[in-house]
Structure formats: C-alpha cells, structure tokens
Amino acid sequence: MLNVLLVGCGKMGGALARRWRESGMCRQLVIIDPQSTDVKSLQDVPTGFQPQVVVFAVKPQTLNDVIKDYAPFSKAGVLFVSIAAGKPVAFFEGHLGTQAKIVRSMPNLPAAIGQGITVAYANRNVSEAKKGWASTVLGVVGEVLWVRQESLLNPVTALSGSGPAYIFLLVETMMKAGIHIGLDPVLAEKLARQTVIGSAALAEESADVSAAALRDSVTSPGGTTEAALKVLLATPGIQELFDRALTAATKRAEELSE
C-alpha cells in the first residue's frame, strides 16, 4: 500500500482516484484540486502526510504554474508520475532536479472506465522496484506497457492516446453510411455502435488470433463484406489515410514535447 498525492482531479485523475479507493491500493490518498472545498494547494496538505508517489494529472499549462512547489519532494526520494500530455522528462528534471525519480506516461480515454492502456517511460533514477510502484498506480485503469526510449511516446500518443477518437469517428462514419443506404438514423447509430462494441469484445477474447485473421473470418469470397473491403482497401485507401493521420499526430506530439 502506498501514500499517494494526486495533483488534479479531472476526468483522468478522477478515474484513477476512484479505482485506487475501490482497490484499496492506497494507505493514504490526498487530492489537490483547485475545485475542492478541502485541499486546494500544496499548503493545504494535512500535516504529517508524507507521499511516496506524486501523480500529476493537471493540464500542461497548470503544471507550469505549480511544478516548482514539488521540488522539495525530490530529496525525499518520492516517485513522480505524470500523465500530463506533452511534458517531457527534461521538463520535470528542470523543475524538480536532475535527481528526481520521474515516470512519464500516456494513458487513453478508456482508462476512465478501467479499460485503458497506458505506456510509460522511466528516467534513469527510477529503480525496478519503483517502476513496480508506477505500474501499480497506473494499472488500476488498464494494462501498462513500458518503453525504453522516451521518443516512442510520441507515436504511442498518435496511436493509442488519440486512438479512441478514431474509433468514435468510425462509429459516426458507419452510422452516416447506414443512413445513406436507407436506414433510419436511430437504427443506423445503434447498429454502428454495437457492431464496434461487439467486435472489440471479440478481439479481446480472441487475443491469440490476428486482426487480419478475424477480418478474414467475416469475409466470404464473392460476398457482401468482400465487396465493401475492395472499396476500403483500394489505392489510395484506408491504410494510406491512417498512415498519414498518425504521422500528422506524431509530428504534433513531437512539437508539443519541445
């Protein structure tokens, strides 16, 4: 069990806090939130509370204003875990000290319901034991994967961080296409949503089967699915669009990290 100080309690921070409480992971949990009627700033933290982990879950611009207040925790060996998008380890080391133990992570929106995936990077000061702490803290909202190069968090952001928006766009696009071919809007949206939900559940249950094989299992030679896929896989097709889209997202992530 860990003593955790959570800075920021928005959508993602709130999801983490709920899961920590439900799992009993925290010995003590203190939340700093400007909207709180209780602990609004570091100065309001209860006397005697000594965090082992500080989690930054505030917007990047807010982090700029408060980060220096947490520098004293570095000397105590506290582990800092950030889910603030676009803030590289160098930013934290610049404000918290080069000795600070820092984990930078990128969760995605399904973490809000415990179905997320988070990719994390630890600086040279973080021991394997404290990486375990970070995995415990972040793992309450889904799977945690680690990378050895911080630069990989930019394409990770493009794929999984922004990825839920692509899925929602797919639902929206399928719904509109359903309307285009004559379906009632309510029925088209219901079919599009549940098809994506059910297919995702099947992909999870069939984790040892490739996505291509699952696609083939729906595609009969000369059938309706094949007719649709010939359009989607034509050149230029959906793969080229996604390649361009994720390249653009990666480039923007790199710009935001500078």
N, C-alpha and C positions, 0 to 999 in steps of 0.2 A: 504493500500500500504506500502511496506517495502523497506528499504535501504539494498541492498544485495551486499556482496563482495564474488565473486566466485573465488576460487583458483584452477586453472586448467580448461582448455577448450578443452579437448579431445572429444571422441565420446559421453560420457555420460554428461560431463559438457557442451559441446556444445548444446546437445539436451535440457538440462534444460534452458540454456540461451535463446535459440530460443523460447521456449514455454513461458518463462517469458515475453519476449518482445511482443509476439503475444497476450498474455492475458492482458497486461498492469498491471501485478501484482506488478512490482517494481516502487517505486518512483524514486529511483536511483539504477543503476546497474553498478558496477565496476568489471572488469575481470582482474585478474592477470594471465598472461600466458607467460612463457619464450619465446614462439614463436611470441609473439605480438611485433608490432613495437611501441607500446604505453606503456602500463603498464606491465612491466616485473617482478617487485618485489614490496613488500610492501612499499618500499621507494618511489616508483613512483606513489602511490595513490594520487589523487588530494587533495590539501589542503582543509580542512573543511569537507571532506566526513566522515560521522560517520555511519558505518554499524550497523544495528540491527541484521542481520544474516550473519554469515560467513559460506560458504559452501566449504568444502574440497573435491575436485574432482580430486586429483592428484594420481599418483601411490604411493603405500605404501613406496617405497624406497625414493621417492622425498619428501614425507611428513616428513620422518625422518630428512631431512636436513632443513626444513623451519618452522616446527611446533612451535618452541620456540619464533619465531618472533611475534606470535599472542597472546602470554600470556597477554600483557597489555589490550587486549580487554575484558578479563575476568572480570576485575574490573569495567568495564562499563556495565556489565550485558548482553553482546552480547550473542546470541544463536549460538552455533557451531553445524553445521550439517555435518556429514561425510558420504560419500559414498565410502570411501577408504576400499577396501576389507581386512579383516584380522586384522584390527586395533581395539582392544577392547577399551571400555570406560576408563579402567585403564591407557592405553597409553596416552590418551588425558589429563586425570586428572594429570598424572605425569609431563606433559609438560606445561599445561595451568593453573594448580592449582586445588585443590580439590573443590573450589567454582565454577568452570566453569560449565556452562549450556551446556550439551552435548547430542546430539541425534545421535545415530549410526544407519545407515540404509543400507539395501541391496535391491537395485533395480535390474531389469534384463534387458537384451538387448532390448526387445520390447519397453522399455521406449524411445528409440531413435526415435520411430515414434508415441509416445503418447499412446501406447497400453501396457505399462508395469504394473507390480505390485511391490510395494515396501513394505517391512516390516521394522518397525522402533522400536527402544528401546531408552527410555529417562532415563538419570540418575536422582538421587533424587533431583537435583537442578532445574529441569525443571518444571515449573508450567503448569497447564492445558491450560492456555492462550498461552504459548509459544509452547506447543505441537501443538496447533492450527496453529501457525506460520509455524512450520515444515511441518504439513500436507498440508498447502497452498503451500509452496515452492516445496515439493516433488510431490504433487498431480497434477501438470501440465503435468506430463508424465504418469499418470495412477493412479490406485487405491492405497491407502495407508492403511496398516493394522499395528496395534501396538501389541507388546508382552510385558509382564511384567518381563520376565526373559531374560537376555542378552544371556544366553547359547542357547536359542532357535534359535538364528540367524545362528548357525552352521547347523542344519538340514534345515532351511529355505534356506541357501545358496545351500545346496545339491539338494533341490527340485526345487525351482524357480530361484535361481541365475544361477545355471548350467543348468537348465531345457531346455532352448532353444537349447542347443547343442544336447540333447536327441531327440528333435523333428526334428532337421535337420538330425540327424543320421537316424531317422525313414524314412524320405523322401528319403534319399540316399539308405537305405536298400530296401524299396519298389521299387525304380527305378531299382536297380540291380536284384531284384527278377522278375520284369517285363521283363527285358532283358532275364533272364534265361528261362522264359516260352515262349519266341519267339517274344516279342515286339521290335520295333525299339527303340534305346536309346532315341531319341528326344521325341517320343510319350510316352515312359515309364516315363521319367522325368516330362513331362507336366502332365500326369495323377496323378503321385505321389504327386507333389506339390499342384495341385488344389484340390485333394481329402483331403489333410490335411488342406488346407486353408478353404475349404467349410465346413468341419466337425467342425473346430474350430468356425466358424461363427454360425453354427447351435447350438453348445454347449453354446455359449454366448446367443443366442436368446432363448434357452430353459433352462434358468438358474434354473428353478424350477424342472427340470427333472434330475434324477441321471445319471451319466455316464453309469452305468450298464443298466439302462432302455433304454438309447439311443442305446447302443450296441445291446440290445435285439430287438429293433425296426428294425434293419438291418438283423437280424438272423432268417431266416425261418427254421423250423425243416426239417432236411434232405437236406438242400440246400448247395450252394457253400460256403457261409460265415461260416456255421457251420463246414464244412469240414476243412476250414483253421483254425478256432478257436480251434478245437480239437488238432491241432498240436501246436499252440501257448500257449495253456493252459495246455498242458501235463506236467508231472512232470519228471525232472525239466523243468520249462517253463519260460515264460516272467516275471511272478511275482517274481520268485526267483532271476532272473538276476537283476531286478530293485532293489529288496531289498538289494542285495549285492553291487550294484553300488552306491546307495545312502548312504549306510553305509560307504563305502570307501570314498565318497566325504565328508561326515560329519566328519569322522576321520581326513581327511586332513584339513578341515576348523578349527577344534579344534587345530591342530598342528600349523597352521598359526596364530592363535589368541594368542598363548602363548608368 
